[in-house]
């Protein structure tokens, strides 16, 4: 269930950053406050999952989170 939440938050963050189109949307729209909420929530969920993750899974999630954070800073 938490992995599903991670996937949803990741997709929402990319959409809110204006990098991906929302499903069914015509255009890309940027909503930085919403992106921040998704990224911060994702960071919290990943921190809670970390003790139960294998090293490769943790590295992948850390990479996704870092990419989101970098893209947020570039757009903010």
PDB file of N, CA, C and O in Angstrom, chain B, residues numbered from 101:
ATOM      1  N   UNK B 101       0.819  -1.190   0.000  1.00  0.00           N
ATOM      2  CA  UNK B 101       0.000   0.000   0.000  1.00  0.00           C
ATOM      3  C   UNK B 101       0.871   1.265   0.000  1.00  0.00           C
ATOM      4  O   UNK B 101       0.604   2.212  -0.741  1.00  0.00           O
ATOM      5  N   UNK B 102       1.908   1.267   0.836  1.00  0.00           N
ATOM      6  CA  UNK B 102       2.771   2.448   0.891  1.00  0.00           C
ATOM      7  C   UNK B 102       3.553   2.636  -0.403  1.00  0.00           C
ATOM      8  O   UNK B 102       3.834   3.766  -0.801  1.00  0.00           O
ATOM      9  N   UNK B 103       3.901   1.546  -1.053  1.00  0.00           N
ATOM     10  CA  UNK B 103       4.607   1.663  -2.332  1.00  0.00           C
ATOM     11  C   UNK B 103       3.689   2.279  -3.389  1.00  0.00           C
ATOM     12  O   UNK B 103       4.147   3.023  -4.256  1.00  0.00           O
ATOM     13  N   UNK B 104       2.410   1.971  -3.315  1.00  0.00           N
ATOM     14  CA  UNK B 104       1.438   2.576  -4.216  1.00  0.00           C
ATOM     15  C   UNK B 104       1.355   4.079  -3.942  1.00  0.00           C
ATOM     16  O   UNK B 104       1.292   4.882  -4.873  1.00  0.00           O
ATOM     17  N   UNK B 105       1.355   4.449  -2.678  1.00  0.00           N
ATOM     18  CA  UNK B 105       1.319   5.862  -2.292  1.00  0.00           C
ATOM     19  C   UNK B 105       2.566   6.575  -2.820  1.00  0.00           C
ATOM     20  O   UNK B 105       2.480   7.698  -3.316  1.00  0.00           O
ATOM     21  N   UNK B 106       3.718   5.921  -2.711  1.00  0.00           N
ATOM     22  CA  UNK B 106       4.961   6.495  -3.233  1.00  0.00           C
ATOM     23  C   UNK B 106       4.822   6.764  -4.729  1.00  0.00           C
ATOM     24  O   UNK B 106       5.211   7.828  -5.211  1.00  0.00           O
ATOM     25  N   UNK B 107       4.276   5.813  -5.450  1.00  0.00           N
ATOM     26  CA  UNK B 107       4.087   5.967  -6.891  1.00  0.00           C
ATOM     27  C   UNK B 107       3.151   7.137  -7.205  1.00  0.00           C
ATOM     28  O   UNK B 107       3.442   7.944  -8.088  1.00  0.00           O
ATOM     29  N   UNK B 108       2.047   7.229  -6.497  1.00  0.00           N
ATOM     30  CA  UNK B 108       1.102   8.327  -6.714  1.00  0.00           C
ATOM     31  C   UNK B 108       1.716   9.690  -6.400  1.00  0.00           C
ATOM     32  O   UNK B 108       1.537  10.647  -7.153  1.00  0.00           O
ATOM     33  N   UNK B 109       2.436   9.770  -5.291  1.00  0.00           N
ATOM     34  CA  UNK B 109       3.059  11.036  -4.909  1.00  0.00           C
ATOM     35  C   UNK B 109       4.122  11.449  -5.917  1.00  0.00           C
ATOM     36  O   UNK B 109       4.257  12.630  -6.238  1.00  0.00           O
ATOM     37  N   UNK B 110       4.872  10.474  -6.413  1.00  0.00           N
ATOM     38  CA  UNK B 110       5.901  10.771  -7.405  1.00  0.00           C
ATOM     39  C   UNK B 110       5.273  11.325  -8.675  1.00  0.00           C
ATOM     40  O   UNK B 110       5.730  12.335  -9.210  1.00  0.00           O
ATOM     41  N   UNK B 111       4.225  10.664  -9.158  1.00  0.00           N
ATOM     42  CA  UNK B 111       3.557  11.131 -10.364  1.00  0.00           C
ATOM     43  C   UNK B 111       2.952  12.518 -10.140  1.00  0.00           C
ATOM     44  O   UNK B 111       3.066  13.388 -11.003  1.00  0.00           O
ATOM     45  N   UNK B 112       2.318  12.727  -9.003  1.00  0.00           N
ATOM     46  CA  UNK B 112       1.714  14.030  -8.711  1.00  0.00           C
ATOM     47  C   UNK B 112       2.775  15.125  -8.654  1.00  0.00           C
ATOM     48  O   UNK B 112       2.541  16.239  -9.123  1.00  0.00           O
ATOM     49  N   UNK B 113       3.921  14.821  -8.092  1.00  0.00           N
ATOM     50  CA  UNK B 113       4.995  15.814  -8.017  1.00  0.00           C
ATOM     51  C   UNK B 113       5.467  16.210  -9.409  1.00  0.00           C
ATOM     52  O   UNK B 113       5.639  17.396  -9.690  1.00  0.00           O
ATOM     53  N   UNK B 114       5.680  15.219 -10.292  1.00  0.00           N
ATOM     54  CA  UNK B 114       6.118  15.532 -11.662  1.00  0.00           C
ATOM     55  C   UNK B 114       5.066  16.364 -12.395  1.00  0.00           C
ATOM     56  O   UNK B 114       5.400  17.306 -13.113  1.00  0.00           O
ATOM     57  N   UNK B 115       3.805  16.014 -12.209  1.00  0.00           N
ATOM     58  CA  UNK B 115       2.722  16.764 -12.853  1.00  0.00           C
ATOM     59  C   UNK B 115       2.682  18.192 -12.304  1.00  0.00           C
ATOM     60  O   UNK B 115       2.575  19.148 -13.073  1.00  0.00           O
ATOM     61  N   UNK B 116       2.766  18.338 -10.998  1.00  0.00           N
ATOM     62  CA  UNK B 116       2.686  19.665 -10.380  1.00  0.00           C
ATOM     63  C   UNK B 116       3.897  20.532 -10.717  1.00  0.00           C
ATOM     64  O   UNK B 116       3.796  21.758 -10.747  1.00  0.00           O
ATOM     65  N   UNK B 117       5.033  19.901 -10.971  1.00  0.00           N
ATOM     66  CA  UNK B 117       6.215  20.658 -11.378  1.00  0.00           C
ATOM     67  C   UNK B 117       6.095  21.160 -12.817  1.00  0.00           C
ATOM     68  O   UNK B 117       6.875  22.005 -13.256  1.00  0.00           O
ATOM     69  N   UNK B 118       5.116  20.634 -13.541  1.00  0.00           N
ATOM     70  CA  UNK B 118       4.932  21.046 -14.928  1.00  0.00           C
ATOM     71  C   UNK B 118       5.833  20.295 -15.886  1.00  0.00           C
ATOM     72  O   UNK B 118       6.117  20.777 -16.982  1.00  0.00           O
ATOM     73  N   UNK B 119       6.285  19.115 -15.481  1.00  0.00           N
ATOM     74  CA  UNK B 119       7.177  18.311 -16.315  1.00  0.00           C
ATOM     75  C   UNK B 119       6.389  17.255 -17.085  1.00  0.00           C
ATOM     76  O   UNK B 119       6.761  16.893 -18.202  1.00  0.00           O
ATOM     77  N   UNK B 120       5.316  16.767 -16.501  1.00  0.00           N
ATOM     78  CA  UNK B 120       4.443  15.792 -17.152  1.00  0.00           C
ATOM     79  C   UNK B 120       3.026  16.353 -17.205  1.00  0.00           C
ATOM     80  O   UNK B 120       2.622  17.162 -16.371  1.00  0.00           O
ATOM     81  N   UNK B 121       2.284  15.896 -18.217  1.00  0.00           N
ATOM     82  CA  UNK B 121       0.868  16.259 -18.276  1.00  0.00           C
ATOM     83  C   UNK B 121       0.088  15.375 -17.317  1.00  0.00           C
ATOM     84  O   UNK B 121       0.409  14.202 -17.127  1.00  0.00           O
ATOM     85  N   UNK B 122      -0.923  15.948 -16.727  1.00  0.00           N
ATOM     86  CA  UNK B 122      -1.837  15.165 -15.892  1.00  0.00           C
ATOM     87  C   UNK B 122      -2.614  14.224 -16.810  1.00  0.00           C
ATOM     88  O   UNK B 122      -2.904  14.576 -17.953  1.00  0.00           O
ATOM     89  N   UNK B 123      -2.952  13.038 -16.321  1.00  0.00           N
ATOM     90  CA  UNK B 123      -3.734  12.118 -17.162  1.00  0.00           C
ATOM     91  C   UNK B 123      -5.021  12.792 -17.629  1.00  0.00           C
ATOM     92  O   UNK B 123      -5.793  13.314 -16.824  1.00  0.00           O
ATOM     93  N   UNK B 124      -5.234  12.772 -18.932  1.00  0.00           N
ATOM     94  CA  UNK B 124      -6.428  13.369 -19.511  1.00  0.00           C
ATOM     95  C   UNK B 124      -6.337  14.858 -19.761  1.00  0.00           C
ATOM     96  O   UNK B 124      -7.271  15.450 -20.302  1.00  0.00           O
ATOM     97  N   UNK B 125      -5.234  15.475 -19.380  1.00  0.00           N
ATOM     98  CA  UNK B 125      -5.083  16.923 -19.564  1.00  0.00           C
ATOM     99  C   UNK B 125      -4.557  17.227 -20.959  1.00  0.00           C
ATOM    100  O   UNK B 125      -3.836  16.428 -21.556  1.00  0.00           O
ATOM    101  N   UNK B 126      -4.925  18.376 -21.459  1.00  0.00           N
ATOM    102  CA  UNK B 126      -4.460  18.825 -22.767  1.00  0.00           C
ATOM    103  C   UNK B 126      -3.059  19.431 -22.681  1.00  0.00           C
ATOM    104  O   UNK B 126      -2.207  19.181 -23.533  1.00  0.00           O
ATOM    105  N   UNK B 127      -2.841  20.227 -21.643  1.00  0.00           N
ATOM    106  CA  UNK B 127      -1.584  20.961 -21.502  1.00  0.00           C
ATOM    107  C   UNK B 127      -0.907  20.645 -20.180  1.00  0.00           C
ATOM    108  O   UNK B 127      -1.521  20.119 -19.252  1.00  0.00           O
ATOM    109  N   UNK B 128       0.373  20.980 -20.122  1.00  0.00           N
ATOM    110  CA  UNK B 128       1.151  20.857 -18.889  1.00  0.00           C
ATOM    111  C   UNK B 128       0.881  22.099 -18.053  1.00  0.00           C
ATOM    112  O   UNK B 128       0.926  23.218 -18.563  1.00  0.00           O
ATOM    113  N   UNK B 129       0.600  21.903 -16.772  1.00  0.00           N
ATOM    114  CA  UNK B 129       0.362  23.033 -15.869  1.00  0.00           C
ATOM    115  C   UNK B 129       1.278  22.916 -14.674  1.00  0.00           C
ATOM    116  O   UNK B 129       1.523  21.817 -14.178  1.00  0.00           O
ATOM    117  N   UNK B 130       1.786  24.045 -14.206  1.00  0.00           N
ATOM    118  CA  UNK B 130       2.692  24.066 -13.067  1.00  0.00           C
ATOM    119  C   UNK B 130       1.967  24.585 -11.829  1.00  0.00           C
ATOM    120  O   UNK B 130       1.267  25.596 -11.887  1.00  0.00           O
ATOM    121  N   UNK B 131       2.140  23.887 -10.714  1.00  0.00           N
ATOM    122  CA  UNK B 131       1.568  24.284  -9.436  1.00  0.00           C
ATOM    123  C   UNK B 131       2.614  23.975  -8.367  1.00  0.00           C
ATOM    124  O   UNK B 131       2.593  22.908  -7.753  1.00  0.00           O
ATOM    125  N   UNK B 132       3.529  24.925  -8.155  1.00  0.00           N
ATOM    126  CA  UNK B 132       4.656  24.684  -7.254  1.00  0.00           C
ATOM    127  C   UNK B 132       4.259  24.425  -5.805  1.00  0.00           C
ATOM    128  O   UNK B 132       4.886  23.583  -5.162  1.00  0.00           O
ATOM    129  N   UNK B 133       3.247  25.104  -5.254  1.00  0.00           N
ATOM    130  CA  UNK B 133       2.856  24.758  -3.880  1.00  0.00           C
ATOM    131  C   UNK B 133       2.393  23.304  -3.766  1.00  0.00           C
ATOM    132  O   UNK B 133       2.713  22.619  -2.795  1.00  0.00           O
ATOM    133  N   UNK B 134       1.642  22.842  -4.758  1.00  0.00           N
ATOM    134  CA  UNK B 134       1.190  21.447  -4.747  1.00  0.00           C
ATOM    135  C   UNK B 134       2.368  20.489  -4.931  1.00  0.00           C
ATOM    136  O   UNK B 134       2.395  19.415  -4.330  1.00  0.00           O
ATOM    137  N   UNK B 135       3.334  20.874  -5.755  1.00  0.00           N
ATOM    138  CA  UNK B 135       4.526  20.046  -5.943  1.00  0.00           C
ATOM    139  C   UNK B 135       5.292  19.917  -4.631  1.00  0.00           C
ATOM    140  O   UNK B 135       5.781  18.837  -4.300  1.00  0.00           O
ATOM    141  N   UNK B 136       5.397  21.010  -3.888  1.00  0.00           N
ATOM    142  CA  UNK B 136       6.105  20.977  -2.604  1.00  0.00           C
ATOM    143  C   UNK B 136       5.428  20.031  -1.628  1.00  0.00           C
ATOM    144  O   UNK B 136       6.098  19.271  -0.928  1.00  0.00           O
ATOM    145  N   UNK B 137       4.117  20.073  -1.581  1.00  0.00           N
ATOM    146  CA  UNK B 137       3.366  19.173  -0.694  1.00  0.00           C
ATOM    147  C   UNK B 137       3.632  17.719  -1.083  1.00  0.00           C
ATOM    148  O   UNK B 137       3.885  16.883  -0.216  1.00  0.00           O
ATOM    149  N   UNK B 138       3.579  17.414  -2.375  1.00  0.00           N
ATOM    150  CA  UNK B 138       3.809  16.039  -2.827  1.00  0.00           C
ATOM    151  C   UNK B 138       5.232  15.588  -2.515  1.00  0.00           C
ATOM    152  O   UNK B 138       5.436  14.460  -2.066  1.00  0.00           O
ATOM    153  N   UNK B 139       6.212  16.449  -2.743  1.00  0.00           N
ATOM    154  CA  UNK B 139       7.616  16.093  -2.494  1.00  0.00           C
ATOM    155  C   UNK B 139       7.871  15.921  -1.006  1.00  0.00           C
ATOM    156  O   UNK B 139       8.529  14.963  -0.600  1.00  0.00           O
ATOM    157  N   UNK B 140       7.364  16.830  -0.190  1.00  0.00           N
ATOM    158  CA  UNK B 140       7.553  16.720   1.264  1.00  0.00           C
ATOM    159  C   UNK B 140       6.876  15.474   1.822  1.00  0.00           C
ATOM    160  O   UNK B 140       7.423  14.809   2.701  1.00  0.00           O
ATOM    161  N   UNK B 141       5.698  15.160   1.318  1.00  0.00           N
ATOM    162  CA  UNK B 141       4.984  13.961   1.764  1.00  0.00           C
ATOM    163  C   UNK B 141       5.735  12.714   1.321  1.00  0.00           C
ATOM    164  O   UNK B 141       5.856  11.755   2.083  1.00  0.00           O
ATOM    165  N   UNK B 142       6.234  12.725   0.102  1.00  0.00           N
ATOM    166  CA  UNK B 142       7.027  11.599  -0.396  1.00  0.00           C
ATOM    167  C   UNK B 142       8.271  11.391   0.463  1.00  0.00           C
ATOM    168  O   UNK B 142       8.627  10.258   0.786  1.00  0.00           O
ATOM    169  N   UNK B 143       8.922  12.477   0.828  1.00  0.00           N
ATOM    170  CA  UNK B 143      10.109  12.387   1.678  1.00  0.00           C
ATOM    171  C   UNK B 143       9.766  11.739   3.021  1.00  0.00           C
ATOM    172  O   UNK B 143      10.531  10.918   3.527  1.00  0.00           O
ATOM    173  N   UNK B 144       8.629  12.100   3.592  1.00  0.00           N
ATOM    174  CA  UNK B 144       8.195  11.523   4.863  1.00  0.00           C
ATOM    175  C   UNK B 144       7.920  10.026   4.712  1.00  0.00           C
ATOM    176  O   UNK B 144       8.363   9.229   5.539  1.00  0.00           O
ATOM    177  N   UNK B 145       7.199   9.645   3.669  1.00  0.00           N
ATOM    178  CA  UNK B 145       6.855   8.233   3.454  1.00  0.00           C
ATOM    179  C   UNK B 145       8.121   7.410   3.218  1.00  0.00           C
ATOM    180  O   UNK B 145       8.254   6.310   3.755  1.00  0.00           O
ATOM    181  N   UNK B 146       9.039   7.930   2.429  1.00  0.00           N
ATOM    182  CA  UNK B 146      10.294   7.212   2.165  1.00  0.00           C
ATOM    183  C   UNK B 146      11.084   7.037   3.459  1.00  0.00           C
ATOM    184  O   UNK B 146      11.685   5.985   3.675  1.00  0.00           O
ATOM    185  N   UNK B 147      11.090   8.035   4.307  1.00  0.00           N
ATOM    186  CA  UNK B 147      11.815   7.911   5.577  1.00  0.00           C
ATOM    187  C   UNK B 147      11.205   6.830   6.466  1.00  0.00           C
ATOM    188  O   UNK B 147      11.917   6.156   7.210  1.00  0.00           O
ATOM    189  N   UNK B 148       9.895   6.669   6.387  1.00  0.00           N
ATOM    190  CA  UNK B 148       9.227   5.622   7.173  1.00  0.00           C
ATOM    191  C   UNK B 148       9.454   4.243   6.577  1.00  0.00           C
ATOM    192  O   UNK B 148       9.515   3.254   7.307  1.00  0.00           O
ATOM    193  N   UNK B 149       9.578   4.166   5.268  1.00  0.00           N
ATOM    194  CA  UNK B 149       9.811   2.882   4.601  1.00  0.00           C
ATOM    195  C   UNK B 149      11.270   2.431   4.682  1.00  0.00           C
ATOM    196  O   UNK B 149      11.553   1.236   4.603  1.00  0.00           O
ATOM    197  N   UNK B 150      12.180   3.365   4.837  1.00  0.00           N
ATOM    198  CA  UNK B 150      13.620   3.091   4.746  1.00  0.00           C
ATOM    199  C   UNK B 150      14.091   1.876   5.549  1.00  0.00           C
ATOM    200  O   UNK B 150      14.858   1.075   5.014  1.00  0.00           O
ATOM    201  N   UNK B 151      13.674   1.702   6.794  1.00  0.00           N
ATOM    202  CA  UNK B 151      14.175   0.555   7.557  1.00  0.00           C
ATOM    203  C   UNK B 151      13.796  -0.805   6.959  1.00  0.00           C
ATOM    204  O   UNK B 151      14.473  -1.800   7.216  1.00  0.00           O
ATOM    205  N   UNK B 152      12.741  -0.854   6.179  1.00  0.00           N
ATOM    206  CA  UNK B 152      12.267  -2.115   5.612  1.00  0.00           C
ATOM    207  C   UNK B 152      12.664  -2.321   4.154  1.00  0.00           C
ATOM    208  O   UNK B 152      12.273  -3.315   3.544  1.00  0.00           O
ATOM    209  N   UNK B 153      13.428  -1.402   3.594  1.00  0.00           N
ATOM    210  CA  UNK B 153      13.804  -1.488   2.189  1.00  0.00           C
ATOM    211  C   UNK B 153      15.169  -2.141   2.019  1.00  0.00           C
ATOM    212  O   UNK B 153      16.046  -2.033   2.877  1.00  0.00           O
ATOM    213  N   UNK B 154      15.320  -2.820   0.889  1.00  0.00           N
ATOM    214  CA  UNK B 154      16.640  -3.309   0.525  1.00  0.00           C
ATOM    215  C   UNK B 154      17.448  -2.121   0.039  1.00  0.00           C
ATOM    216  O   UNK B 154      16.883  -1.092  -0.331  1.00  0.00           O
ATOM    217  N   UNK B 155      18.755  -2.256   0.037  1.00  0.00           N
ATOM    218  CA  UNK B 155      19.612  -1.121  -0.308  1.00  0.00           C
ATOM    219  C   UNK B 155      19.339  -0.592  -1.713  1.00  0.00           C
ATOM    220  O   UNK B 155      19.378   0.620  -1.930  1.00  0.00           O
ATOM    221  N   UNK B 156      19.067  -1.470  -2.662  1.00  0.00           N
ATOM    222  CA  UNK B 156      18.788  -1.025  -4.029  1.00  0.00           C
ATOM    223  C   UNK B 156      17.477  -0.234  -4.092  1.00  0.00           C
ATOM    224  O   UNK B 156      17.405   0.794  -4.765  1.00  0.00           O
ATOM    225  N   UNK B 157      16.448  -0.710  -3.396  1.00  0.00           N
ATOM    226  CA  UNK B 157      15.170   0.000  -3.374  1.00  0.00           C
ATOM    227  C   UNK B 157      15.329   1.374  -2.737  1.00  0.00           C
ATOM    228  O   UNK B 157      14.791   2.364  -3.233  1.00  0.00           O
ATOM    229  N   UNK B 158      16.067   1.427  -1.643  1.00  0.00           N
ATOM    230  CA  UNK B 158      16.287   2.705  -0.959  1.00  0.00           C
ATOM    231  C   UNK B 158      17.039   3.668  -1.865  1.00  0.00           C
ATOM    232  O   UNK B 158      16.705   4.852  -1.931  1.00  0.00           O
ATOM    233  N   UNK B 159      18.049   3.168  -2.562  1.00  0.00           N
ATOM    234  CA  UNK B 159      18.816   4.016  -3.478  1.00  0.00           C
ATOM    235  C   UNK B 159      17.932   4.556  -4.599  1.00  0.00           C
ATOM    236  O   UNK B 159      18.056   5.719  -4.982  1.00  0.00           O
ATOM    237  N   UNK B 160      17.045   3.718  -5.123  1.00  0.00           N
ATOM    238  CA  UNK B 160      16.143   4.159  -6.188  1.00  0.00           C
ATOM    239  C   UNK B 160      15.192   5.251  -5.693  1.00  0.00           C
ATOM    240  O   UNK B 160      14.987   6.258  -6.372  1.00  0.00           O
ATOM    241  N   UNK B 161      14.616   5.047  -4.512  1.00  0.00           N
ATOM    242  CA  UNK B 161      13.699   6.053  -3.964  1.00  0.00           C
ATOM    243  C   UNK B 161      14.442   7.344  -3.625  1.00  0.00           C
ATOM    244  O   UNK B 161      13.923   8.437  -3.848  1.00  0.00           O
ATOM    245  N   UNK B 162      15.637   7.221  -3.094  1.00  0.00           N
ATOM    246  CA  UNK B 162      16.437   8.415  -2.798  1.00  0.00           C
ATOM    247  C   UNK B 162      16.753   9.188  -4.080  1.00  0.00           C
ATOM    248  O   UNK B 162      16.745  10.419  -4.089  1.00  0.00           O
ATOM    249  N   UNK B 163      17.029   8.458  -5.156  1.00  0.00           N
ATOM    250  CA  UNK B 163      17.326   9.090  -6.437  1.00  0.00           C
ATOM    251  C   UNK B 163      16.102   9.829  -6.971  1.00  0.00           C
ATOM    252  O   UNK B 163      16.213  10.969  -7.423  1.00  0.00           O
ATOM    253  N   UNK B 164      14.944   9.191  -6.921  1.00  0.00           N
ATOM    254  CA  UNK B 164      13.705   9.834  -7.380  1.00  0.00           C
ATOM    255  C   UNK B 164      13.432  11.088  -6.556  1.00  0.00           C
ATOM    256  O   UNK B 164      13.100  12.138  -7.106  1.00  0.00           O
ATOM    257  N   UNK B 165      13.570  10.976  -5.258  1.00  0.00           N
ATOM    258  CA  UNK B 165      13.322  12.114  -4.374  1.00  0.00           C
ATOM    259  C   UNK B 165      14.299  13.249  -4.657  1.00  0.00           C
ATOM    260  O   UNK B 165      13.897  14.412  -4.707  1.00  0.00           O
ATOM    261  N   UNK B 166      15.566  12.930  -4.842  1.00  0.00           N
ATOM    262  CA  UNK B 166      16.568  13.957  -5.152  1.00  0.00           C
ATOM    263  C   UNK B 166      16.261  14.652  -6.476  1.00  0.00           C
ATOM    264  O   UNK B 166      16.376  15.874  -6.581  1.00  0.00           O
ATOM    265  N   UNK B 167      15.871  13.874  -7.487  1.00  0.00           N
ATOM    266  CA  UNK B 167      15.529  14.462  -8.784  1.00  0.00           C
ATOM    267  C   UNK B 167      14.340  15.406  -8.663  1.00  0.00           C
ATOM    268  O   UNK B 167      14.332  16.480  -9.265  1.00  0.00           O
ATOM    269  N   UNK B 168      13.346  15.012  -7.892  1.00  0.00           N
ATOM    270  CA  UNK B 168      12.195  15.887  -7.678  1.00  0.00           C
ATOM    271  C   UNK B 168      12.600  17.167  -6.967  1.00  0.00           C
ATOM    272  O   UNK B 168      12.186  18.259  -7.357  1.00  0.00           O
ATOM    273  N   UNK B 169      13.406  17.033  -5.929  1.00  0.00           N
ATOM    274  CA  UNK B 169      13.838  18.211  -5.167  1.00  0.00           C
ATOM    275  C   UNK B 169      14.659  19.154  -6.025  1.00  0.00           C
ATOM    276  O   UNK B 169      14.485  20.370  -5.942  1.00  0.00           O
ATOM    277  N   UNK B 170      15.548  18.620  -6.843  1.00  0.00           N
ATOM    278  CA  UNK B 170      16.367  19.452  -7.726  1.00  0.00           C
ATOM    279  C   UNK B 170      15.491  20.189  -8.732  1.00  0.00           C
ATOM    280  O   UNK B 170      15.683  21.382  -8.967  1.00  0.00           O
ATOM    281  N   UNK B 171      14.536  19.488  -9.322  1.00  0.00           N
ATOM    282  CA  UNK B 171      13.638  20.110 -10.286  1.00  0.00           C
ATOM    283  C   UNK B 171      12.755  21.164  -9.630  1.00  0.00           C
ATOM    284  O   UNK B 171      12.432  22.175 -10.253  1.00  0.00           O
ATOM    285  N   UNK B 172      12.364  20.938  -8.386  1.00  0.00           N
ATOM    286  CA  UNK B 172      11.574  21.945  -7.675  1.00  0.00           C
ATOM    287  C   UNK B 172      12.399  23.222  -7.478  1.00  0.00           C
ATOM    288  O   UNK B 172      11.920  24.328  -7.728  1.00  0.00           O
ATOM    289  N   UNK B 173      13.628  23.051  -7.031  1.00  0.00           N
ATOM    290  CA  UNK B 173      14.491  24.227  -6.785  1.00  0.00           C
ATOM    291  C   UNK B 173      14.731  24.996  -8.089  1.00  0.00           C
ATOM    292  O   UNK B 173      14.743  26.227  -8.086  1.00  0.00           O
ATOM    293  N   UNK B 174      14.918  24.287  -9.190  1.00  0.00           N
ATOM    294  CA  UNK B 174      15.133  24.957 -10.475  1.00  0.00           C
ATOM    295  C   UNK B 174      13.926  25.790 -10.888  1.00  0.00           C
ATOM    296  O   UNK B 174      14.080  26.819 -11.547  1.00  0.00           O
ATOM    297  N   UNK B 175      12.736  25.360 -10.512  1.00  0.00           N
ATOM    298  CA  UNK B 175      11.523  26.051 -10.941  1.00  0.00           C
ATOM    299  C   UNK B 175      11.040  27.085  -9.923  1.00  0.00           C
ATOM    300  O   UNK B 175      10.266  27.977 -10.270  1.00  0.00           O
ATOM    301  N   UNK B 176      11.478  26.976  -8.698  1.00  0.00           N
ATOM    302  CA  UNK B 176      11.000  27.888  -7.642  1.00  0.00           C
ATOM    303  C   UNK B 176      11.678  29.246  -7.715  1.00  0.00           C
ATOM    304  O   UNK B 176      11.390  30.124  -6.902  1.00  0.00           O
TER     305      UNK B 176
END
